[in-house]
């Protein structure tokens, strides 16, 4: 079963890091990604650009309305994701708990809907 790990954290936390701290964080993400690959569960993933680059799109009465920025103001922003293939939700949760940002943010785990 495929699960998506959505990585939420406060972007301000990362912007306040010095070069060494950012380097260590990036290395921890590289290590985590390599662990997912070695276990054979990684299907995809990516870091996302900062939330200020987002565009929110709504369609109302057939008209497209775009707004710069995220849909809602929150303390944590979606910063990236991993798509993993696990036997069950418990395994996906264990992988999410190993994510480097799990200690400072939150990991949302969602199963894929199988069509057909």
N, CA, C and O atoms as a Tinker XYZ file with bonds, in Angstrom:
   464  protein
     1  N      0.848000   -1.176000    0.000000    73     2
     2  CA     0.000000    0.000000    0.000000    64     1     3
     3  C      0.888000    1.230000    0.000000    63     2     4     5
     4  O      1.873000    1.289000    0.735000    81     3
     5  N      0.548000    2.196000   -0.808000    73     3     6
     6  CA     1.324000    3.437000   -0.832000    64     5     7
     7  C      0.757000    4.443000    0.157000    63     6     8     9
     8  O     -0.456000    4.587000    0.307000    81     7
     9  N      1.681000    5.141000    0.831000    73     7    10
    10  CA     1.348000    6.178000    1.797000    64     9    11
    11  C      2.163000    7.415000    1.466000    63    10    12    13
    12  O      3.307000    7.318000    1.022000    81    11
    13  N      1.571000    8.567000    1.684000    73    11    14
    14  CA     2.312000    9.807000    1.534000    64    13    15
    15  C      2.598000   10.366000    2.922000    63    14    16    17
    16  O      1.704000   10.481000    3.760000    81    15
    17  N      3.852000   10.709000    3.145000    73    15    18
    18  CA     4.255000   11.398000    4.361000    64    17    19
    19  C      4.366000   12.870000    4.003000    63    18    20    21
    20  O      5.242000   13.258000    3.230000    81    19
    21  N      3.491000   13.685000    4.556000    73    19    22
    22  CA     3.506000   15.130000    4.331000    64    21    23
    23  C      4.254000   15.768000    5.499000    63    22    24    25
    24  O      3.900000   15.555000    6.658000    81    23
    25  N      5.271000   16.536000    5.194000    73    23    26
    26  CA     6.167000   17.091000    6.203000    64    25    27
    27  C      5.791000   18.540000    6.483000    63    26    28    29
    28  O      5.917000   19.403000    5.614000    81    27
    29  N      5.327000   18.800000    7.704000    73    27    30
    30  CA     4.933000   20.143000    8.115000    64    29    31
    31  C      5.882000   20.644000    9.198000    63    30    32    33
    32  O      6.184000   19.928000   10.152000    81    31
    33  N      6.342000   21.867000    9.042000    73    31    34
    34  CA     7.183000   22.501000   10.064000    64    33    35
    35  C      7.108000   24.009000    9.867000    63    34    36    37
    36  O      6.664000   24.493000    8.826000    81    35
    37  N      7.540000   24.728000   10.865000    73    35    38
    38  CA     7.579000   26.183000   10.802000    64    37    39
    39  C      8.803000   26.603000    9.993000    63    38    40    41
    40  O      9.937000   26.363000   10.407000    81    39
    41  N      8.573000   27.230000    8.840000    73    39    42
    42  CA     9.687000   27.651000    7.984000    64    41    43
    43  C     10.661000   28.578000    8.705000    63    42    44    45
    44  O     11.850000   28.603000    8.387000    81    43
    45  N     10.159000   29.336000    9.673000    73    43    46
    46  CA    11.011000   30.267000   10.413000    64    45    47
    47  C     12.111000   29.534000   11.166000    63    46    48    49
    48  O     13.204000   30.068000   11.355000    81    47
    49  N     11.824000   28.320000   11.594000    73    47    50
    50  CA    12.821000   27.509000   12.286000    64    49    51
    51  C     14.040000   27.300000   11.395000    63    50    52    53
    52  O     15.177000   27.432000   11.848000    81    51
    53  N     13.804000   26.976000   10.141000    73    51    54
    54  CA    14.896000   26.690000    9.215000    64    53    55
    55  C     15.606000   27.961000    8.765000    63    54    56    57
    56  O     16.823000   27.959000    8.581000    81    55
    57  N     14.856000   29.047000    8.587000    73    55    58
    58  CA    15.492000   30.297000    8.155000    64    57    59
    59  C     16.383000   30.869000    9.254000    63    58    60    61
    60  O     17.261000   31.685000    8.975000    81    59
    61  N     16.166000   30.448000   10.496000    73    59    62
    62  CA    16.984000   30.915000   11.605000    64    61    63
    63  C     18.232000   30.073000   11.841000    63    62    64    65
    64  O     19.022000   30.377000   12.735000    81    63
    65  N     18.417000   29.027000   11.057000    73    63    66
    66  CA    19.572000   28.150000   11.230000    64    65    67
    67  C     20.801000   28.736000   10.553000    63    66    68    69
    68  O     20.700000   29.392000    9.516000    81    67
    69  N     21.957000   28.493000   11.149000    73    67    70
    70  CA    23.204000   28.903000   10.498000    64    69    71
    71  C     23.587000   27.852000    9.463000    63    70    72    73
    72  O     22.929000   26.819000    9.342000    81    71
    73  N     24.649000   28.123000    8.723000    73    71    74
    74  CA    25.051000   27.258000    7.615000    64    73    75
    75  C     25.370000   25.840000    8.085000    63    74    76    77
    76  O     25.018000   24.868000    7.417000    81    75
    77  N     26.030000   25.724000    9.225000    73    75    78
    78  CA    26.382000   24.407000    9.745000    64    77    79
    79  C     25.127000   23.613000   10.132000    63    78    80    81
    80  O     25.024000   22.424000    9.830000    81    79
    81  N     24.186000   24.268000   10.793000    73    79    82
    82  CA    22.945000   23.605000   11.186000    64    81    83
    83  C     22.149000   23.148000    9.968000    63    82    84    85
    84  O     21.612000   22.041000    9.947000    81    83
    85  N     22.078000   24.015000    8.949000    73    83    86
    86  CA    21.373000   23.635000    7.714000    64    85    87
    87  C     22.064000   22.454000    7.043000    63    86    88    89
    88  O     21.405000   21.543000    6.542000    81    87
    89  N     23.389000   22.474000    7.035000    73    87    90
    90  CA    24.152000   21.372000    6.448000    64    89    91
    91  C     23.878000   20.057000    7.165000    63    90    92    93
    92  O     23.714000   19.017000    6.528000    81    91
    93  N     23.829000   20.110000    8.493000    73    91    94
    94  CA    23.544000   18.914000    9.279000    64    93    95
    95  C     22.126000   18.410000    9.023000    63    94    96    97
    96  O     21.899000   17.204000    8.934000    81    95
    97  N     21.171000   19.339000    8.905000    73    95    98
    98  CA    19.792000   18.957000    8.615000    64    97    99
    99  C     19.697000   18.299000    7.233000    63    98   100   101
   100  O     19.053000   17.261000    7.078000    81    99
   101  N     20.332000   18.900000    6.246000    73    99   102
   102  CA    20.297000   18.336000    4.892000    64   101   103
   103  C     20.949000   16.951000    4.870000    63   102   104   105
   104  O     20.477000   16.052000    4.176000    81   103
   105  N     22.033000   16.783000    5.630000    73   103   106
   106  CA    22.678000   15.470000    5.702000    64   105   107
   107  C     21.746000   14.446000    6.352000    63   106   108   109
   108  O     21.697000   13.290000    5.930000    81   107
   109  N     21.008000   14.873000    7.380000    73   107   110
   110  CA    20.070000   13.941000    8.021000    64   109   111
   111  C     18.952000   13.541000    7.056000    63   110   112   113
   112  O     18.492000   12.399000    7.073000    81   111
   113  N     18.517000   14.482000    6.215000    73   111   114
   114  CA    17.522000   14.139000    5.197000    64   113   115
   115  C     18.114000   13.204000    4.143000    63   114   116   117
   116  O     17.448000   12.269000    3.700000    81   115
   117  N     19.351000   13.449000    3.745000    73   115   118
   118  CA    20.008000   12.541000    2.791000    64   117   119
   119  C     20.111000   11.137000    3.377000    63   118   120   121
   120  O     19.849000   10.153000    2.686000    81   119
   121  N     20.494000   11.045000    4.654000    73   119   122
   122  CA    20.602000    9.741000    5.311000    64   121   123
   123  C     19.244000    9.048000    5.373000    63   122   124   125
   124  O     19.134000    7.855000    5.094000    81   123
   125  N     18.224000    9.797000    5.737000    73   123   126
   126  CA    16.861000    9.256000    5.818000    64   125   127
   127  C     16.411000    8.744000    4.450000    63   126   128   129
   128  O     15.862000    7.647000    4.343000    81   127
   129  N     16.642000    9.531000    3.421000    73   127   130
   130  CA    16.265000    9.127000    2.063000    64   129   131
   131  C     16.990000    7.853000    1.658000    63   130   132   133
   132  O     16.386000    6.960000    1.064000    81   131
   133  N     18.284000    7.759000    1.975000    73   131   134
   134  CA    19.051000    6.557000    1.651000    64   133   135
   135  C     18.522000    5.333000    2.400000    63   134   136   137
   136  O     18.525000    4.220000    1.874000    81   135
   137  N     18.069000    5.557000    3.637000    73   135   138
   138  CA    17.492000    4.466000    4.416000    64   137   139
   139  C     16.182000    3.981000    3.782000    63   138   140   141
   140  O     15.930000    2.778000    3.719000    81   139
   141  N     15.357000    4.913000    3.316000    73   139   142
   142  CA    14.126000    4.545000    2.617000    64   141   143
   143  C     14.427000    3.759000    1.344000    63   142   144   145
   144  O     13.758000    2.770000    1.042000    81   143
   145  N     15.434000    4.203000    0.605000    73   143   146
   146  CA    15.830000    3.511000   -0.630000    64   145   147
   147  C     16.330000    2.109000   -0.318000    63   146   148   149
   148  O     15.927000    1.143000   -0.967000    81   147
   149  N     17.217000    1.994000    0.687000    73   147   150
   150  CA    17.792000    0.699000    1.047000    64   149   151
   151  C     16.709000   -0.284000    1.499000    63   150   152   153
   152  O     16.827000   -1.487000    1.266000    81   151
   153  N     15.666000    0.219000    2.138000    73   151   154
   154  CA    14.571000   -0.644000    2.587000    64   153   155
   155  C     13.624000   -1.002000    1.445000    63   154   156   157
   156  O     12.764000   -1.869000    1.606000    81   155
   157  N     13.771000   -0.347000    0.295000    73   155   158
   158  CA    12.929000   -0.638000   -0.857000    64   157   159
   159  C     11.530000   -0.062000   -0.779000    63   158   160   161
   160  O     10.629000   -0.531000   -1.474000    81   159
   161  N     11.328000    0.967000    0.072000    73   159   162
   162  CA     9.976000    1.516000    0.232000    64   161   163
   163  C      9.772000    2.862000   -0.465000    63   162   164   165
   164  O      8.631000    3.283000   -0.656000    81   163
   165  N     10.843000    3.539000   -0.845000    73   163   166
   166  CA    10.706000    4.873000   -1.434000    64   165   167
   167  C     10.149000    4.796000   -2.843000    63   166   168   169
   168  O     10.651000    4.048000   -3.683000    81   167
   169  N      9.095000    5.585000   -3.097000    73   167   170
   170  CA     8.504000    5.682000   -4.432000    64   169   171
   171  C      8.673000    7.079000   -5.020000    63   170   172   173
   172  O      8.569000    7.254000   -6.234000    81   171
   173  N      8.932000    8.070000   -4.177000    73   171   174
   174  CA     9.139000    9.428000   -4.649000    64   173   175
   175  C      9.160000   10.393000   -3.489000    63   174   176   177
   176  O      8.925000   10.014000   -2.342000    81   175
   177  N      9.444000   11.643000   -3.795000    73   175   178
   178  CA     9.451000   12.667000   -2.770000    64   177   179
   179  C     10.133000   13.918000   -3.267000    63   178   180   181
   180  O     10.832000   13.903000   -4.280000    81   179
   181  N      9.921000   15.004000   -2.542000    73   179   182
   182  CA    10.544000   16.256000   -2.938000    64   181   183
   183  C     10.409000   17.288000   -1.828000    63   182   184   185
   184  O      9.459000   17.271000   -1.045000    81   183
   185  N     11.387000   18.185000   -1.784000    73   183   186
   186  CA    11.274000   19.375000   -0.956000    64   185   187
   187  C     10.472000   20.390000   -1.771000    63   186   188   189
   188  O     10.590000   20.442000   -2.996000    81   187
   189  N      9.669000   21.181000   -1.098000    73   187   190
   190  CA     8.884000   22.202000   -1.784000    64   189   191
   191  C      9.498000   23.577000   -1.561000    63   190   192   193
   192  O     10.175000   23.810000   -0.559000    81   191
   193  N      9.259000   24.472000   -2.489000    73   191   194
   194  CA     9.717000   25.858000   -2.339000    64   193   195
   195  C      8.979000   26.483000   -1.151000    63   194   196   197
   196  O      7.926000   25.987000   -0.751000    81   195
   197  N      9.520000   27.563000   -0.585000    73   195   198
   198  CA     8.876000   28.198000    0.579000    64   197   199
   199  C      7.429000   28.596000    0.294000    63   198   200   201
   200  O      7.038000   28.836000   -0.849000    81   199
   201  N      6.650000   28.658000    1.376000    73   199   202
   202  CA     5.215000   28.901000    1.271000    64   201   203
   203  C      4.896000   30.247000    0.599000    63   202   204   205
   204  O      3.841000   30.381000   -0.021000    81   203
   205  N      5.782000   31.238000    0.709000    73   203   206
   206  CA     5.492000   32.531000    0.077000    64   205   207
   207  C      5.475000   32.437000   -1.445000    63   206   208   209
   208  O      5.011000   33.362000   -2.112000    81   207
   209  N      5.974000   31.331000   -2.008000    73   207   210
   210  CA     5.955000   31.154000   -3.466000    64   209   211
   211  C      4.664000   30.482000   -3.944000    63   210   212   213
   212  O      4.441000   30.342000   -5.146000    81   211
   213  N      3.824000   30.071000   -3.005000    73   211   214
   214  CA     2.594000   29.345000   -3.346000    64   213   215
   215  C      1.559000   30.254000   -4.006000    63   214   216   217
   216  O      1.541000   31.465000   -3.791000    81   215
   217  N      0.717000   29.651000   -4.797000    73   215   218
   218  CA    -0.458000   30.306000   -5.358000    64   217   219
   219  C     -1.654000   29.429000   -5.037000    63   218   220   221
   220  O     -1.660000   28.241000   -5.357000    81   219
   221  N     -2.653000   30.001000   -4.415000    73   219   222
   222  CA    -3.868000   29.265000   -4.094000    64   221   223
   223  C     -4.899000   29.554000   -5.179000    63   222   224   225
   224  O     -5.159000   30.711000   -5.511000    81   223
   225  N     -5.479000   28.494000   -5.722000    73   223   226
   226  CA    -6.440000   28.613000   -6.824000    64   225   227
   227  C     -7.812000   28.140000   -6.327000    63   226   228   229
   228  O     -7.942000   27.072000   -5.727000    81   227
   229  N     -8.813000   28.954000   -6.590000    73   227   230
   230  CA   -10.199000   28.610000   -6.281000    64   229   231
   231  C    -11.042000   28.870000   -7.530000    63   230   232   233
   232  O    -10.761000   29.788000   -8.301000    81   231
   233  N    -12.056000   28.069000   -7.713000    73   231   234
   234  CA   -13.016000   28.307000   -8.799000    64   233   235
   235  C    -14.376000   28.510000   -8.142000    63   234   236   237
   236  O    -14.884000   27.631000   -7.446000    81   235
   237  N    -14.952000   29.680000   -8.376000    73   235   238
   238  CA   -16.264000   30.015000   -7.829000    64   237   239
   239  C    -17.126000   30.547000   -8.971000    63   238   240   241
   240  O    -16.742000   31.468000   -9.693000    81   239
   241  N    -18.282000   29.948000   -9.107000    73   239   242
   242  CA   -19.205000   30.345000  -10.184000    64   241   243
   243  C    -18.518000   30.323000  -11.543000    63   242   244   245
   244  O    -18.760000   31.182000  -12.391000    81   243
   245  N    -17.655000   29.327000  -11.736000    73   243   246
   246  CA   -16.972000   29.160000  -13.016000    64   245   247
   247  C    -15.810000   30.100000  -13.259000    63   246   248   249
   248  O    -15.207000   30.063000  -14.332000    81   247
   249  N    -15.479000   30.945000  -12.289000    73   247   250
   250  CA   -14.386000   31.902000  -12.450000    64   249   251
   251  C    -13.196000   31.489000  -11.595000    63   250   252   253
   252  O    -13.345000   31.106000  -10.434000    81   251
   253  N    -12.012000   31.576000  -12.196000    73   251   254
   254  CA   -10.778000   31.241000  -11.489000    64   253   255
   255  C    -10.305000   32.448000  -10.704000    63   254   256   257
   256  O    -10.198000   33.549000  -11.243000    81   255
   257  N    -10.026000   32.236000   -9.441000    73   255   258
   258  CA    -9.463000   33.286000   -8.586000    64   257   259
   259  C     -8.163000   32.756000   -7.993000    63   258   260   261
   260  O     -8.149000   31.696000   -7.367000    81   259
   261  N     -7.078000   33.489000   -8.189000    73   259   262
   262  CA    -5.774000   33.099000   -7.665000    64   261   263
   263  C     -5.336000   34.083000   -6.593000    63   262   264   265
   264  O     -5.528000   35.292000   -6.721000    81   263
   265  N     -4.748000   33.548000   -5.540000    73   263   266
   266  CA    -4.239000   34.358000   -4.449000    64   265   267
   267  C     -2.800000   33.958000   -4.190000    63   266   268   269
   268  O     -2.486000   32.769000   -4.135000    81   267
   269  N     -1.926000   34.935000   -4.031000    73   267   270
   270  CA    -0.545000   34.617000   -3.683000    64   269   271
   271  C     -0.505000   34.076000   -2.271000    63   270   272   273
   272  O     -1.203000   34.568000   -1.384000    81   271
   273  N      0.315000   33.062000   -2.068000    73   271   274
   274  CA     0.487000   32.504000   -0.740000    64   273   275
   275  C     -0.377000   31.291000   -0.495000    63   274   276   277
   276  O     -1.112000   30.838000   -1.372000    81   275
   277  N     -0.276000   30.771000    0.723000    73   275   278
   278  CA    -0.997000   29.540000    1.061000    64   277   279
   279  C     -2.476000   29.787000    1.273000    63   278   280   281
   280  O     -2.921000   30.931000    1.364000    81   279
   281  N     -3.227000   28.716000    1.349000    73   279   282
   282  CA    -4.668000   28.769000    1.552000    64   281   283
   283  C     -5.025000   29.381000    2.901000    63   282   284   285
   284  O     -5.972000   30.162000    3.005000    81   283
   285  N     -4.264000   29.025000    3.934000    73   283   286
   286  CA    -4.588000   29.505000    5.279000    64   285   287
   287  C     -3.306000   29.798000    6.046000    63   286   288   289
   288  O     -2.259000   29.206000    5.785000    81   287
   289  N     -3.405000   30.708000    6.983000    73   287   290
   290  CA    -2.275000   30.987000    7.866000    64   289   291
   291  C     -2.203000   29.877000    8.915000    63   290   292   293
   292  O     -3.189000   29.590000    9.594000    81   291
   293  N     -1.057000   29.273000    9.036000    73   291   294
   294  CA    -0.853000   28.223000   10.023000    64   293   295
   295  C      0.522000   28.386000   10.647000    63   294   296   297
   296  O      1.373000   29.097000   10.113000    81   295
   297  N      0.737000   27.731000   11.773000    73   295   298
   298  CA     2.044000   27.767000   12.424000    64   297   299
   299  C      3.046000   26.909000   11.671000    63   298   300   301
   300  O      4.242000   27.202000   11.667000    81   299
   301  N      2.563000   25.852000   11.035000    73   299   302
   302  CA     3.441000   24.958000   10.288000    64   301   303
   303  C      3.029000   24.970000    8.818000    63   302   304   305
   304  O      1.849000   25.069000    8.485000    81   303
   305  N      4.024000   24.869000    7.959000    73   303   306
   306  CA     3.773000   24.883000    6.525000    64   305   307
   307  C      4.226000   23.557000    5.916000    63   306   308   309
   308  O      5.145000   22.910000    6.417000    81   307
   309  N      3.566000   23.169000    4.831000    73   307   310
   310  CA     3.957000   21.972000    4.098000    64   309   311
   311  C      5.279000   22.252000    3.409000    63   310   312   313
   312  O      5.370000   23.152000    2.574000    81   311
   313  N      6.293000   21.492000    3.751000    73   311   314
   314  CA     7.620000   21.741000    3.215000    64   313   315
   315  C      8.123000   20.673000    2.266000    63   314   316   317
   316  O      9.105000   20.889000    1.556000    81   315
   317  N      7.467000   19.527000    2.243000    73   315   318
   318  CA     7.909000   18.461000    1.362000    64   317   319
   319  C      7.107000   17.203000    1.628000    63   318   320   321
   320  O      6.190000   17.190000    2.448000    81   319
   321  N      7.471000   16.142000    0.914000    73   319   322
   322  CA     6.738000   14.891000    1.054000    64   321   323
   323  C      7.601000   13.721000    0.619000    63   322   324   325
   324  O      8.567000   13.878000   -0.127000    81   323
   325  N      7.232000   12.556000    1.100000    73   323   326
   326  CA     7.771000   11.290000    0.624000    64   325   327
   327  C      6.589000   10.410000    0.274000    63   326   328   329
   328  O      5.583000   10.408000    0.983000    81   327
   329  N      6.700000    9.665000   -0.809000    73   327   330
   330  CA     5.724000    8.647000   -1.168000    64   329   331
   331  C      6.405000    7.307000   -0.923000    63   330   332   333
   332  O      7.441000    7.008000   -1.518000    81   331
   333  N      5.815000    6.505000   -0.043000    73   331   334
   334  CA     6.430000    5.240000    0.330000    64   333   335
   335  C      5.451000    4.099000    0.122000    63   334   336   337
   336  O      4.238000    4.311000    0.098000    81   335
   337  N      5.966000    2.909000   -0.027000    73   335   338
   338  CA     5.147000    1.714000   -0.202000    64   337   339
   339  C      5.429000    0.793000    0.976000    63   338   340   341
   340  O      6.536000    0.270000    1.109000    81   339
   341  N      4.434000    0.595000    1.827000    73   339   342
   342  CA     4.586000   -0.174000    3.058000    64   341   343
   343  C      3.518000   -1.252000    3.147000    63   342   344   345
   344  O      2.509000   -1.210000    2.442000    81   343
   345  N      3.756000   -2.204000    4.013000    73   343   346
   346  CA     2.795000   -3.287000    4.213000    64   345   347
   347  C      1.521000   -2.799000    4.870000    63   346   348   349
   348  O      0.438000   -3.318000    4.601000    81   347
   349  N      1.651000   -1.778000    5.750000    73   347   350
   350  CA     0.479000   -1.320000    6.483000    64   349   351
   351  C      0.741000    0.061000    7.087000    63   350   352   353
   352  O      1.846000    0.595000    6.987000    81   351
   353  N     -0.283000    0.624000    7.711000    73   351   354
   354  CA    -0.180000    1.956000    8.312000    64   353   355
   355  C      0.862000    1.992000    9.426000    63   354   356   357
   356  O      1.582000    2.982000    9.559000    81   355
   357  N      0.955000    0.944000   10.219000    73   355   358
   358  CA     1.930000    0.925000   11.303000    64   357   359
   359  C      3.356000    1.098000   10.782000    63   358   360   361
   360  O      4.152000    1.824000   11.378000    81   359
   361  N      3.673000    0.439000    9.682000    73   359   362
   362  CA     5.003000    0.574000    9.088000    64   361   363
   363  C      5.208000    1.993000    8.561000    63   362   364   365
   364  O      6.282000    2.570000    8.733000    81   363
   365  N      4.190000    2.552000    7.925000    73   363   366
   366  CA     4.288000    3.924000    7.407000    64   365   367
   367  C      4.506000    4.913000    8.551000    63   366   368   369
   368  O      5.279000    5.860000    8.409000    81   367
   369  N      3.840000    4.706000    9.672000    73   367   370
   370  CA     4.009000    5.579000   10.830000    64   369   371
   371  C      5.442000    5.495000   11.361000    63   370   372   373
   372  O      6.026000    6.507000   11.747000    81   371
   373  N      5.993000    4.302000   11.377000    73   371   374
   374  CA     7.379000    4.152000   11.843000    64   373   375
   375  C      8.343000    4.926000   10.950000    63   374   376   377
   376  O      9.276000    5.559000   11.446000    81   375
   377  N      8.126000    4.881000    9.639000    73   375   378
   378  CA     8.966000    5.656000    8.722000    64   377   379
   379  C      8.769000    7.154000    8.935000    63   378   380   381
   380  O      9.741000    7.910000    8.927000    81   379
   381  N      7.545000    7.584000    9.124000    73   379   382
   382  CA     7.265000    9.006000    9.348000    64   381   383
   383  C      7.953000    9.490000   10.619000    63   382   384   385
   384  O      8.457000   10.612000   10.663000    81   383
   385  N      7.978000    8.664000   11.639000    73   383   386
   386  CA     8.603000    9.040000   12.906000    64   385   387
   387  C     10.111000    9.199000   12.777000    63   386   388   389
   388  O     10.725000    9.903000   13.578000    81   387
   389  N     10.715000    8.561000   11.785000    73   387   390
   390  CA    12.156000    8.667000   11.562000    64   389   391
   391  C     12.534000    9.912000   10.762000    63   390   392   393
   392  O     13.713000   10.256000   10.679000    81   391
   393  N     11.552000   10.588000   10.176000    73   391   394
   394  CA    11.834000   11.767000    9.347000    64   393   395
   395  C     12.536000   12.827000   10.192000    63   394   396   397
   396  O     12.124000   13.069000   11.326000    81   395
   397  N     13.584000   13.464000    9.670000    73   395   398
   398  CA    14.335000   14.448000   10.448000    64   397   399
   399  C     13.506000   15.581000   11.043000    63   398   400   401
   400  O     13.859000   16.091000   12.107000    81   399
   401  N     12.434000   15.987000   10.409000    73   399   402
   402  CA    11.621000   17.092000   10.934000    64   401   403
   403  C     10.535000   16.637000   11.903000    63   402   404   405
   404  O      9.789000   17.470000   12.418000    81   403
   405  N     10.429000   15.339000   12.161000    73   403   406
   406  CA     9.387000   14.842000   13.054000    64   405   407
   407  C      9.539000   15.406000   14.468000    63   406   408   409
   408  O      8.548000   15.556000   15.182000    81   407
   409  N     10.763000   15.718000   14.873000    73   407   410
   410  CA    10.991000   16.232000   16.213000    64   409   411
   411  C     10.655000   17.698000   16.394000    63   410   412   413
   412  O     10.548000   18.172000   17.525000    81   411
   413  N     10.485000   18.428000   15.293000    73   411   414
   414  CA    10.185000   19.863000   15.390000    64   413   415
   415  C      8.893000   20.253000   14.687000    63   414   416   417
   416  O      8.385000   21.357000   14.881000    81   415
   417  N      8.366000   19.357000   13.879000    73   415   418
   418  CA     7.144000   19.646000   13.141000    64   417   419
   419  C      6.169000   18.504000   13.307000    63   418   420   421
   420  O      6.125000   17.860000   14.356000    81   419
   421  N      5.387000   18.253000   12.271000    73   419   422
   422  CA     4.448000   17.132000   12.301000    64   421   423
   423  C      4.459000   16.436000   10.950000    63   422   424   425
   424  O      4.643000   17.062000    9.906000    81   423
   425  N      4.258000   15.130000   10.998000    73   423   426
   426  CA     4.221000   14.315000    9.800000    64   425   427
   427  C      2.788000   13.828000    9.631000    63   426   428   429
   428  O      2.237000   13.187000   10.526000    81   427
   429  N      2.197000   14.125000    8.506000    73   427   430
   430  CA     0.857000   13.623000    8.205000    64   429   431
   431  C      1.017000   12.433000    7.279000    63   430   432   433
   432  O      1.661000   12.542000    6.236000    81   431
   433  N      0.441000   11.303000    7.645000    73   431   434
   434  CA     0.530000   10.079000    6.846000    64   433   435
   435  C     -0.846000    9.799000    6.267000    63   434   436   437
   436  O     -1.834000    9.684000    6.991000    81   435
   437  N     -0.887000    9.691000    4.934000    73   435   438
   438  CA    -2.167000    9.414000    4.263000    64   437   439
   439  C     -2.002000    8.250000    3.301000    63   438   440   441
   440  O     -1.027000    8.192000    2.551000    81   439
   441  N     -2.959000    7.316000    3.321000    73   439   442
   442  CA    -2.907000    6.217000    2.366000    64   441   443
   443  C     -3.406000    6.662000    0.990000    63   442   444   445
   444  O     -4.222000    7.575000    0.864000    81   443
   445  N     -2.895000    5.999000   -0.013000    73   443   446
   446  CA    -3.376000    6.215000   -1.372000    64   445   447
   447  C     -4.715000    5.505000   -1.525000    63   446   448   449
   448  O     -4.919000    4.428000   -0.966000    81   447
   449  N     -5.606000    6.097000   -2.268000    73   447   450
   450  CA    -6.873000    5.449000   -2.592000    64   449   451
   451  C     -6.645000    4.600000   -3.829000    63   450   452   453
   452  O     -6.228000    5.103000   -4.872000    81   451
   453  N     -6.913000    3.345000   -3.708000    73   451   454
   454  CA    -6.757000    2.422000   -4.850000    64   453   455
   455  C     -8.031000    2.451000   -5.658000    63   454   456   457
   456  O     -9.113000    2.172000   -5.141000    81   455
   457  N     -7.901000    2.790000   -6.935000    73   455   458
   458  CA    -9.058000    2.788000   -7.839000    64   457   459
   459  C     -9.121000    1.461000   -8.560000    63   458   460   461
   460  O     -8.107000    0.947000   -9.032000    81   459
   461  N    -10.320000    0.911000   -8.642000    73   459   462
   462  CA   -10.543000   -0.308000   -9.386000    64   461   463
   463  C    -10.159000   -1.485000   -8.600000    63   462   464
   464  O    -10.280000   -2.613000   -9.078000    81   463
